[in-house]
Amino acid sequence: MSRHYLMCRPTYFDVVYEINPWMHANVPVDHDLVMSQWETLRATYEDLGFRVDVIEGAPGLPDMVYAANGATVVDGRALGASFHYPQRRAEAALYNDWLRAHGFEVTEAVAVNEGEGDFLTVGPRILAGSGFRSDTASHAELAALTGREVVGLELVDPSYYHLDTALTVLGDDDIAYLPQAFSEASRAILAELYPRAIHVSPQDAAVFGLNAVSDGHRVVVASQATGFIEQLRAAGYEPVPVDLSELLKGGGGIKCCTLELRPAPSR
């Protein structure tokens, strides 16, 4: 199925502060490698037939490359982001401005939410993470805006601080996730809703294998997540491995760099 994505060029990407366990400000970033890996991801999407738009980054906003955090776009309407940490708050207005300029109806957030980092659309419902970044109050905001069922899930492992680091959407009724990243109550919800879900190993999760992007058949996935890649093949999916390891230094991967722009339903 065709997809439309927004990506942010990593011109200003760096690790200059520490707001998640993956970030170490004393570890240098290879900026040429970052750009090369990012361009490979963009070219991979285009080779798969997807449309990719690009928003330019801004000085002083090194994490803006993680476009998934910039908003949640469903049926042509966007709920803007409201970031937990002050280092990222200026990103929200830049994403809102881009979305408005490209024809999307944008609602500015009241409660803290970090876009598709914590809001994942699975068919008619939206899974919504909390525990480290997005407030549970944002779940009601998204439900009111979209009219969709929003199911809250609690994250408990700080290494998986966004929902999209611990769970990936494979199809309209199919997911993969790391059970250990969720509270007991949330694991029970996932088991009930998705009894056929793929359970991914801690080793594959630790290379951000779950920070993947799927069109329902082809799954763009971290090349280092070899076990998950085999699980995908066994389940009938076509893995498309991509190396985004340099961007993992900032605590992000393939999905983090990819905001899906879901159009309004055709009339």
Secondary structure, DSSP 4 states (H G I P E B T S, - for coil): ---EEEEE--TT----S-SSTT--TTS---HHHHHHHHHHHHHHHHHTT-EEEEE---TT-GGGG-GGGGEEEETTEEEEPB-SSGGGTTHHHHHHHHHHHTT-EEE--SS-B-GGGTEEEETTEEEEEESSSS-THHHHHHHHHH-SEEEEEEB--GGG-SHHHHEEEEETTEEEE-GGGB-HHHHHHHHHH-TTPEEPPHHHHTTTTTS-EESSSEEEEETT-HHHHHHHHHTT-EEEEE--GGGGGGT--TGGG-EEBPPPPP-
